Amino acid sequence: MATDDAAVSKGGLFIPLIDFAKFLHGTPPERAATADAILRGFQTAGFIYLKNHPIPPSVLRRAFARSADFFDQPLAAKLALGWTTPAANRGYSSPGREKVSQLRDVDEVQRERCAAPDLKESLEIGRDSDPLFANLWPAEGEGKLRGFRADMVDFFDRCKSMHEDLMRAIALGMGLGEGFFGKFVDAGDNTLRLLHYPAVKADVFQANPGQVRAGEHSDYGSVTLLFQDSRGGLQVRSPTGQFIDAAPIEGTVVINAGDLLARWSNDTIKSTVHRVVEPPRRDCVEYPPRYSIACVYAPRAQPASPVPAD
């Protein structure tokens, strides 16, 4: 076993904390044991935490700083880059525009959004070389957004490389060739989401039943890499139906399996429902802003071959 460490162990939910360096740089037995631990985490919880991942702390700090720079702009400047269509999935979404949900009926989702909209704003960034859907970038000029596009493209590429490493680990854990998923995820439908949860009065959550910062949902793709700030608020649904805090751990990335990877594995891998609520600290008048960066990965849009059975 590559690790017995727990990032979360409560209410029947065990999310492992795994040293990714042992897969990236370890001996063959270490790589195999780490791949097994990753797969087992996805099969039991649908979530894992990775430490010693390949994104340098300085790069991550820079990405969070640039995200804050973007959201600090006047609303009009952000709306000029407004999200347009689901097919493109590019651009800015203002607070209340999105309501993530497990509901499938459009009218039900609209009613839920009107009653308790998600308290967040986001910027969706895709492959900058995508020939069909262009990214919507802010004008940089000489202001604090100078270099924003270059920084985001660099971060996008680094996370894509990490995603490819992770898919190799999953393939190895499943007893497949490490390159099995490569042809499906190369040039896939990938999205880098910059997320800002603005400061909010604490009594909003008590006055408005069902109010959260991001509603209950599972992710649609293969995996999601989630980088959190220190504020907290992410919760994962346990096997008993409770929502358990998945607190930030410095130097780690939280990774969850998505619906497509679950289906790809004949549901031996779990795509687990999660949400973002107010931070664990409850004794304040106003909750501070929260920032996170989610990298959502999906295979390229073509028929996928079944994963070979044991």
C-alpha positions as a printed Julia matrix, in Angstrom:
310×3 Matrix{Float64}:
   0.0    0.0     0.0
   1.38   3.38   -1.03
  -0.19   5.32    1.82
  -2.33   4.88    4.91
  -2.62   8.63    5.47
  -6.1   10.13    5.53
  -6.98  13.59    4.27
 -10.54  12.98    5.51
 -11.76  10.2     7.78
 -15.2   10.87    9.21
 -18.78   9.66    8.93
 -17.84   6.61    6.88
 -15.92   8.73    4.37
 -12.2    7.99    3.9
 -10.33  10.18    1.42
  -6.67   9.19    1.13
  -3.71  11.54    1.09
  -1.31  10.14   -1.52
   2.29  11.08   -2.35
   2.21  11.57   -6.13
   5.99  11.85   -6.33
   6.18   8.11   -5.77
   4.34   7.59   -9.03
   6.19  10.29  -10.94
   9.72   9.43   -9.75
   9.52   6.19   -7.8
  10.69   2.63   -8.38
   8.39   0.28  -10.31
   6.96  -1.18   -7.05
   6.39   2.34   -5.66
   4.7    3.45   -8.88
   2.44   0.39   -8.88
   1.52   0.81   -5.21
   0.73   4.51   -5.74
  -1.4    3.73   -8.78
  -3.3    1.13   -6.72
  -3.89   3.69   -3.95
  -5.19   6.26   -6.44
  -7.58   3.8    -8.05
  -8.76   2.51   -4.66
  -9.48   6.09   -3.52
 -11.62   6.7    -6.58
 -13.4    3.37   -6.14
 -14.26   3.94   -2.47
 -14.68   7.71   -2.05
 -14.52   9.17   -5.57
 -12.02  11.68   -4.13
  -8.31  11.74   -3.34
  -5.8   14.35   -2.15
  -2.36  14.39   -3.8
   0.74  15.89   -2.2
   4.1   16.43   -3.92
   2.32  17.08   -7.21
   4.16  18.73  -10.11
   2.63  22.23   -9.91
   5.22  24.45   -8.14
   3.92  26.53   -5.21
   5.11  29.73   -6.89
   3.08  28.93  -10.02
   0.01  28.16   -7.94
   0.35  31.38   -5.95
   0.67  33.29   -9.22
  -2.49  31.65  -10.62
  -4.5   32.58   -7.52
  -3.16  36.14   -7.59
  -4.1   36.54  -11.26
  -7.56  35.12  -10.53
  -8.05  37.75   -7.81
  -6.86  40.43  -10.24
  -9.49  39.37  -12.76
 -12.41  39.28  -10.33
 -11.35  42.61   -8.81
 -12.31  44.35  -12.06
 -15.52  46.4   -12.33
 -18.56  44.26  -13.15
 -18.97  45.94  -16.55
 -15.47  44.88  -17.61
 -16.19  41.28  -16.63
 -19.61  41.24  -18.3
 -17.93  42.32  -21.54
 -16.46  38.79  -21.52
 -19.81  37.17  -20.68
 -20.39  33.44  -21.04
 -22.51  32.78  -24.13
 -23.36  29.16  -25.01
 -23.02  25.68  -23.43
 -21.26  24.47  -26.58
 -18.5   27.06  -26.22
 -18.41  27.19  -22.4
 -16.05  30.14  -22.43
 -16.08  33.43  -20.59
 -17.43  35.06  -17.45
 -20.46  34.06  -15.37
 -21.71  36.61  -12.84
 -23.0   35.77   -9.35
 -26.36  34.0    -9.57
 -25.94  33.15  -13.27
 -25.12  29.5   -12.56
 -26.86  26.98  -10.33
 -25.1   23.63  -10.25
 -27.55  20.87   -9.45
 -28.33  17.19   -9.91
 -31.77  18.13  -11.29
 -32.37  17.39  -14.97
 -35.58  19.34  -15.58
 -34.76  22.83  -16.87
 -37.77  24.42  -15.17
 -36.87  22.86  -11.81
 -33.31  24.14  -12.09
 -34.63  27.63  -12.89
 -36.89  27.59   -9.84
 -33.98  26.45   -7.68
 -31.73  29.17   -9.11
 -34.33  31.86   -8.37
 -34.83  30.6    -4.8
 -31.18  30.05   -3.86
 -28.66  31.0    -6.57
 -25.05  29.92   -6.22
 -23.01  32.65   -4.54
 -20.09  32.64   -6.91
 -18.68  34.06  -10.14
 -16.39  32.29  -12.58
 -14.23  32.56  -15.67
 -14.16  29.55  -18.01
 -10.97  29.04  -20.03
 -10.46  26.31  -22.61
  -7.65  25.2   -24.9
  -6.23  28.4   -26.35
  -5.56  26.63  -29.65
  -9.16  25.37  -29.98
 -10.17  26.1   -33.62
 -13.91  26.19  -32.85
 -14.3   28.13  -29.61
 -12.01  31.03  -28.77
 -11.25  32.04  -25.21
 -12.47  35.43  -24.06
  -9.51  37.33  -22.66
  -9.48  40.69  -20.86
  -7.64  43.59  -22.42
  -4.27  43.65  -20.7
  -2.7   47.02  -21.48
  -0.31  48.23  -18.81
  -2.55  47.47  -15.83
  -2.51  44.62  -13.33
  -3.96  42.2   -15.9
  -0.85  42.52  -18.05
   0.4   38.99  -18.75
  -2.9   37.44  -17.57
  -3.4   35.39  -20.74
   0.17  34.04  -20.74
  -0.05  33.08  -17.07
  -3.38  31.28  -17.54
  -2.23  29.42  -20.65
   0.9   28.31  -18.78
  -1.18  27.11  -15.82
  -3.64  25.37  -18.16
  -0.78  23.48  -19.85
   0.83  22.46  -16.55
  -2.47  21.1   -15.23
  -3.13  19.27  -18.5
   0.24  17.53  -18.14
  -0.61  16.56  -14.57
  -3.97  15.21  -15.74
  -2.19  13.02  -18.28
   0.11  11.69  -15.52
  -2.93  10.93  -13.4
  -4.68   9.05  -16.2
  -1.52   6.96  -16.65
  -1.67   6.11  -12.95
  -5.34   5.14  -13.2
  -4.6    2.92  -16.2
  -1.73   1.24  -14.34
  -3.95   0.69  -11.3
  -6.56  -0.94  -13.55
  -3.97  -3.32  -14.97
  -3.93  -1.63  -18.37
  -1.06  -0.2   -20.34
  -0.17   3.23  -18.93
  -0.96   4.84  -22.27
  -4.45   3.34  -22.57
  -6.32   6.61  -21.98
  -3.86   8.78  -23.89
  -5.59   8.73  -27.27
  -8.9    9.66  -25.66
  -7.78  12.53  -23.43
  -5.28  14.15  -25.82
  -6.85  17.41  -27.1
  -9.87  16.68  -24.92
 -12.67  19.04  -23.93
 -10.83  20.6   -20.98
 -11.87  23.64  -18.94
  -9.92  25.75  -16.46
 -12.41  27.41  -14.09
 -11.36  30.39  -12.02
 -13.86  30.61   -9.16
 -14.57  33.46   -6.76
 -17.06  33.21   -3.92
 -17.54  36.84   -2.8
 -17.73  37.88    0.84
 -21.23  37.29    2.15
 -23.15  38.11    5.33
 -23.44  35.05    7.57
 -27.18  35.51    8.09
 -27.84  34.91    4.38
 -27.43  31.18    4.95
 -29.89  31.19    7.85
 -32.46  33.47    6.19
 -32.58  31.61    2.88
 -33.22  27.84    3.24
 -31.05  25.78    0.95
 -28.59  28.61    0.33
 -25.06  27.44   -0.43
 -22.09  28.86   -2.29
 -22.28  26.05   -4.88
 -25.06  23.48   -4.99
 -24.89  19.69   -4.73
 -23.5   18.17   -7.92
 -21.17  15.64   -9.45
 -18.72  16.58  -12.2
 -19.33  15.45  -15.75
 -15.85  14.62  -17.06
 -13.05  12.18  -16.38
 -11.46  13.91  -13.38
 -11.35  17.38  -11.82
  -8.26  18.91  -10.24
  -9.29  21.34   -7.5
  -6.9   23.82   -5.93
  -8.4   25.48   -2.82
  -7.43  28.53   -0.83
  -7.4   28.3     2.98
 -11.02  29.34    3.58
 -12.74  25.94    3.45
 -16.33  25.13    2.58
 -15.96  22.1     0.26
 -18.07  19.16    1.42
 -18.25  15.62    0.03
 -21.22  13.29    0.46
 -20.37  10.18    2.46
 -21.73   6.67    1.79
 -24.28   7.31    4.57
 -25.56  10.48    2.88
 -23.9   13.0     5.21
 -21.94  15.94    3.83
 -18.44  15.9     5.32
 -15.94  18.79    5.26
 -13.03  18.26    2.88
 -10.77  20.85    4.43
  -7.87  22.46    2.56
  -4.45  20.92    3.21
  -1.54  23.15    2.22
   0.48  21.82   -0.7
  -2.17  19.4    -1.93
  -4.61  19.2    -4.8
  -8.03  17.6    -4.37
  -9.04  15.34   -7.24
 -12.45  13.83   -7.86
 -13.62  11.37  -10.46
 -16.36  12.53  -12.83
 -19.43  10.92  -14.35
 -17.67   9.9   -17.57
 -14.84   8.1   -15.77
 -17.39   6.33  -13.57
 -19.28   5.17  -16.65
 -16.03   4.29  -18.41
 -15.16   1.98  -15.51
 -18.63   0.36  -15.48
 -19.25   2.3   -12.25
 -16.47   0.64  -10.32
 -15.16   4.2    -9.89
 -17.45   6.63   -8.05
 -18.46  10.09   -9.18
 -19.37  11.53   -5.79
 -21.73  14.42   -5.11
 -20.15  17.45   -3.45
 -20.97  21.1    -2.71
 -19.52  24.35   -1.33
 -21.11  25.83    1.8
 -20.19  28.54    4.29
 -16.78  28.0     5.95
 -16.59  25.84    9.08
 -16.13  28.93   11.26
 -19.63  30.13   12.2
 -18.95  32.9    14.76
 -18.64  35.86   12.4
 -20.93  38.47   10.88
 -19.48  38.16    7.37
 -17.68  35.29    5.68
 -14.58  36.36    3.72
 -14.21  35.69   -0.01
 -13.11  32.25   -1.16
 -11.09  31.46   -4.28
 -10.56  28.12   -5.95
  -9.32  26.86   -9.32
 -10.94  23.81  -10.88
  -9.5   22.03  -13.9
 -12.26  19.87  -15.42
 -11.22  17.21  -17.93
 -13.27  15.27  -20.45
 -12.26  13.01  -23.36
 -12.31  14.3   -26.89
 -15.73  14.07  -28.55
 -15.47  10.68  -30.23
 -16.66   7.16  -29.41
 -14.64   5.59  -26.59
 -13.59   1.95  -26.5
 -14.66  -0.14  -23.5
 -12.08  -0.58  -20.77
 -10.91  -4.21  -20.96
 -12.3   -6.41  -18.2
 -10.03  -8.37  -15.85
